[in-house]
Amino acid sequence: MTETDSVPSIAESAATGEIADIYADIRSVLCTSVVNLIWRNLATLPGALPWTWSTVRPLYIAAAAPHAEAVRRTLSLPDMPRLSTDTLMAAGIDRPALAAIRATLNSYHHTNALALVVLSALLERYDPSAGDVAQPSEAAPAADRTELPALPAMTALAPQVQRLIVELNQFGEDTDPSLIASMYRHLAYWPPYLAIIRTMLAPLQADGQLNALTRAARALGRAHGRALVSRLTPSEPPASLEAALASCKLFVEHPIARMTGICAILRRTMPE
């Protein structure tokens, strides 16, 4: 396990050979500068990352985009007030910081919904479930390339910021808050923003709306996964298949489903 992650992982800076090549391809395909924790965790399992990425990559290239967009459009979000630019600037968040926060939210909004539907399709292939099959959106906007700052280690953050992230990470989580969502660590560059969103989200957590949103995201992911599963053509799986699927299920049902909804809420509350 790295000192920065809540599960075993191979950091981007430590990746070599085939793992480094796959990380570069993930960044290229997803139009982002970071490799999310699910992939870094799979890299610790023998053969899991090459097999999983080669299996789901074709979905990322084409078919998954309109299904991910359908998730973004149909997930019902609670009403929240929009923050004003003056509110954020009074808290010490200037315009460059505001632009960086917006870019961070946009990047996770893009990659979370894609991971939700793609990895749900993989789970449906090996552990099918009964239920509706969701329809894709007619179109999906092309993603802009996003450069995010380096992901800070939890140990590098002030103790009060660490505690704030741990608290935020429990919002919308019904059974397993062990995986720290990377989005909160990226947003830790701006502690006042974390404090603001904690205050905004706390009432939704208290009355159960965030947990309900997570459950809705899980269900949507599975419904779109059922629509995509026939497009998968996996090769012979590695010996680590069971562990790889367990990892995918843990991430899909917890941080990915949870943050698909919460990130969407936060984007909606940003100043126009």
N, C-alpha and C positions, 0 to 999 in steps of 0.2 A: 504494500500500500504506500502511496506517496504521502508526503506530509500535508498535502493540500486536499486530498479527496477522502470521501467517507466510505469508499469501497476500494478493493485492490484495483490498480490501474497502471497503465504505462503512459507516462507524461509525454506530451508532444516533443519536448526537448530531449527526452531519453529514447525516443523511437529510432530504430535503425532498420535497414534492409526492407523486407516486404511490409512490415508494419508501418514504417515511415512512408513508403509509397502509397499505401492505402490511406493513411491520414491525409496525405496531399490530395488524393483523389476525392476524399470526403469533403475537404475544404472547397475544392473546385466545384463539385456537383452541387453542394448546398449554398454556394456563394457566400461563404463566411470565412473568417480568419481563424476560427477555433474548432477543435474537434470535441464534440460533446462527450460527457462522461460515459454514456452507454457504450460508445465505441472503444473508449480507452479501457473500460472494464472488460469488454469482450477480448481485447488484445492480450489479457493475462491468461486466457484459456487456450490451450493448445489447438490451433486450427480454427478457432471459433470466429475470429474477426475476418479472415479471408473468405470463409464459407458464408457467413452471414451477409457481408457486404456484397459479395458476388451474387447472392440470391436476391437481395432487395434492391440493388443498384438500378436495374431496369425500371422498377416502379418509380424511383426518385427521378429518373430521367424524363419520364413521360406521364404514365397513367395516374400517379399519386397526386399530382398537383391540383387537378380539379376536385378531387375528393378532400384534400386538405382544405381547399378554399371553401368547400361546402361546410366543413366543420366550423371554420371561422365565421361563416355567415349565419349558421343555424343554431349555434350554441347560445342559449338564452342567458343574457347577463343581467345581473341586478342593476337597478338604477343607482348611479353615483354622480355626485357633483363634479364638474370639471374644475381642475385647478387653474388659477390664473397665473400668467407670467409674473405679475407683481408678487403674488404669494411665494412663488419659488425664489424669486430674486431677493425678497426680504429674508428668506431663509439661507441666503448665501449661495444660491444656485444661479450662476450667471448664464448668459446666452450660450457660450460654448459648452458649458456643462449640460445645459438643457438639451442642446443638439446631440450630445453624446449619450444622454439618457434615452432620448427618443430613438437613436440608432440601436442602442442595446435592446430596448423593448421590441423594436421592429424585427431585429434579427431573431430573437427567441420566439416571437409570434410566428415567424415564417417556419423555423425549424421544428418547433414543438408540434404543430399540427401535422406536418409531414411525417415526423417520427411516429406520431400517434396512429395514423392510418396505415403506414407501411409496416411497422412492427406488429400491429394488430393483425394484418394479413398473414404475417409469418406465424403468429400464434394460432390463427385459424387453420393454417395448413397442417399443424401437428396436434392441435387440441381444438377441434371445431366445436362451435356452440350454436344453439338454435336461436333464431331471431330474425329481425328484419334485415333487408339488404338496402343500404342507403344509396341514393343517386348522387352523382357528382354535380358540381356547378357547371354551367355552360362554358365558363372560361375562368382562368386563373391568371392573375397578374404576374409578370416576370419579376423575379427577385433581383434587387440591386446588390452588388457586391458590398459586404459590410466588413469594415475593419474594427474589431473590438480590442480594447486594451487587454493586456495580459491578465489572466485570472489570478487574483491575489490569494495567497494562502490564508486560511483561517487564522493560523498562528501569527500572521503578520498584522492582523487587525487589532484595534484597541479592544480591550475586554468587553466594554459596553456594546461595541458594534458586533462582536461575536455573539453576545447574548441576544441582541436584537435579531440577528439572522436566524439563530436557532428558534426564536419565538415565531418569526414570520414563516419559517419552514414548517411549522405545525399547522398553519392556517390552511384549511381545505384538506387536511390529511386525516383520514379516519382510522387507520390501523398501523401504519409504518412510516414514521417521520425520520427514519435513520439516514436517508439519503438527502444531503444538503443540496438544494437546487442551485445550480451554478449561476442562475440569473441574479440571485440575491448577492452572491459574492462579487459579481461584476458591478452591481449597483453600489457596493460598499465603497467605491471611490467617492461617493457623495452621501455621507452619513445622514445629513439633514433630510435627504429624499427618503431614505429608509425609514426615518422617524415619522415623516409625513404619511407614507403609505401604511405604516403600522397603525396609525391613528385612524386612517380611512377604512382599513380592512377589518379592524377589530370588531365592530358591530356586526359585520357580515359573518364573521367566524362565530360570534356569540350566539346568533340566532339560527345557525345551521345552514345558511345560504351557501357558504363556500364548500362545505362537504357535499351538499346537493349538486353543486356545479361540477365537482370532481366526478361524482357518480354519473352525471349526464355526459361528461366528456369521455369517460370509459365506454359507456354504451354507444356513443357515436363512433368512437374508434372501432369497436367491434363490428358495428353495422357497415362501416366503410371497408373494414378488413374483409368482411364476407364478400363484398363486391369485387375486391382486388385479388383474392386468394387464387383464383383460376389463372391469373397471369404469372404466377410464380412457377419457375422451372428449376428447382434446387438440384444441385449435383449431389453426389454421395456425401452424406453429412460426416463430420468428424466424430471422433470418440467422445468429444466434449459436448455433443448435441444437447443432452439433458441439462447440463449446467448453463449452456448458452441460452436455451429457451427459458430457463428459470430466471436468468438475468434479464432477458427481454421482458418477461412478464412483470418482474419487480419494477422495472423502470416505467413500463407503459402504464401500469395500474396505479402507480404512485407519483413520482415527480413529473412525469410527462403529462399525464392526465390532469394532475393538480395545477401545473403551471400553464397548461393550455388555456384554462379558464382565467386564472389570476392575471397572467400577462395580458390577456385581452381586456380585462377590466382596467388595468393600469394604463394601457394605450388609450382607452376611451377617455380617461380622466386628464390626459395631457392637454396643455393649452393649444388652441387652434393656431 
